[in-house]
């Protein structure tokens, strides 16, 4: 498997490209603000052909470039139904001051082809098998994507803004919920093996084992997870 990523121009949002190997079809995950030139370079360098865009949630720093990426190749975008409206109305998930400062300067349109993501679904696309985990808390429609492991890792988790190295995504914006986030951490993150590689929506990669030992939010969620969590 081939995975590469780079931060967007704004907010350091990580955009990822995943393929079975170089020179194959691929999926693009979370194309944020200003990523198109760098994404095109990555695709040319590794001879990759996007067949879909996957969105971990509907915040515009993760979705801003979805329409140009999809439209250039006539490919679908995938998002959870609970965040579907944010593609057309990103202001509904922003604090008013943020929208006044940033959002009104950014013009967004929806892709022509938008497909729903369902909890537990397995997407067989671009020669990959990607499991979808609905994990609300940051937004109502936040999801994570799981892939089989490779080398020293038993699995790979593209966690969006559910889990960061040492932290979690904020829950105080419209659509956020701290209790929901704790439940998502308990039921969707803590059961994963310690040797799961985590590729987050912002910041550096980490592992479930490292976060289990050091992340205060996972430690707070642990009592909700029951006795059999991780390994």
Secondary structure by P-SEA (a helix, b strand, c coil): cbbbbbbcccccbbbbbbccccccccccccccccaaaaaaaaaaaacccccbbbbcccccccccaaaaaaaacbbbbbbccccccccccccccccaaaaaaccccbbbbbccbbbbbccccccccccbbbbbbbccccccbbbbbbbbbccccccccccccccccccccccccccccaaaaaaaaacccccccccbbbbccccccccaaaaaaccaaaaaacccccccccc
